[in-house]
């Protein structure tokens, strides 16, 4: 399904999505038709705010139109954060192995 593909491949962002993800404004409204990538865009923006800008979860407010959209966003964020943690752990482990003197 689409969910599985999205987690394993990189999508090409549209100009508008790229603007939203890289925007430095304090407030941002993402509004678009169904199926246009709003949840994908919000996921990337949220992760960027946490991982690159160092914001805490309680410092970011995301409002969706439906509970289903909220659940979907929450699931995607959890999946992406797990991936980021796994990558960070792997990078740290590789560095530790590289530091070992035999």
C-alpha positions in Angstrom: 0.0 0.0 0.0 0.9 3.7 -0.1 1.8 3.8 3.6 4.5 1.1 3.2 6.0 2.7 0.1 6.2 6.1 1.7 8.2 4.8 4.6 10.8 3.2 2.3 11.2 5.6 -0.6 11.9 9.3 -1.0 9.2 11.4 -2.6 10.0 14.4 -4.7 8.6 17.4 -2.9 6.7 20.0 -4.9 7.8 23.6 -4.7 5.0 24.3 -2.3 5.8 21.4 0.0 9.5 22.3 0.0 8.5 25.9 1.0 6.5 24.6 3.9 9.1 22.1 5.1 12.0 24.7 5.0 9.9 27.7 6.2 11.4 29.5 9.2 8.1 31.3 10.1 6.8 30.9 13.6 3.3 30.1 12.2 2.5 28.1 9.1 -0.8 27.0 7.6 -0.7 24.0 5.3 -4.0 23.7 3.4 -4.6 21.6 0.3 -7.0 19.2 -1.3 -7.2 15.5 -0.3 -4.4 13.3 -1.4 -1.9 16.1 -2.2 0.7 15.3 0.5 -0.3 17.4 3.5 0.4 14.7 6.0 3.7 13.9 4.4 4.6 17.6 4.4 3.6 18.0 8.0 5.6 14.9 9.0 8.7 16.3 7.4 8.2 19.8 8.9 7.6 18.4 12.4 10.7 16.2 12.2 12.8 19.1 11.0 11.6 21.2 13.9 12.5 18.5 16.4 15.7 17.2 14.9 17.2 20.3 13.3 15.9 23.2 15.2 15.9 21.4 18.6 12.3 22.2 19.5 10.5 19.9 22.0 7.3 18.2 21.2 5.3 20.5 23.5 6.6 23.5 21.6 5.0 22.5 18.3 1.3 22.6 17.7 -0.2 20.8 14.8 -4.0 20.9 14.1 -5.7 18.5 11.7 -9.2 18.5 10.4 -10.2 15.0 11.5 -9.2 12.5 14.1 -8.3 10.1 11.3 -5.8 12.6 10.0 -4.4 13.1 13.5 -4.0 9.3 13.9 -2.3 9.0 10.6 0.1 11.9 11.3 0.9 10.5 14.7 1.7 7.0 13.2 3.9 8.5 10.6 5.8 10.6 13.1 6.4 7.6 15.4 7.7 5.6 12.4 10.0 8.3 11.2 11.3 9.1 14.7 12.1 5.4 15.2 14.0 5.4 11.9 15.9 8.6 13.0 16.8 7.0 16.4 17.9 3.8 14.7 20.1 5.8 12.3 21.6 7.8 15.1 22.3 4.7 17.2 23.9 3.0 14.2 26.1 6.0 13.5 27.2 6.1 17.1 27.9 2.4 17.1 30.0 2.7 13.9 31.9 5.6 15.5 32.6 3.6 18.6 33.9 0.6 16.6 36.1 3.0 14.7 37.5 4.4 17.9 38.5 0.9 19.2 42.3 0.4 19.1 43.5 -3.2 18.6 
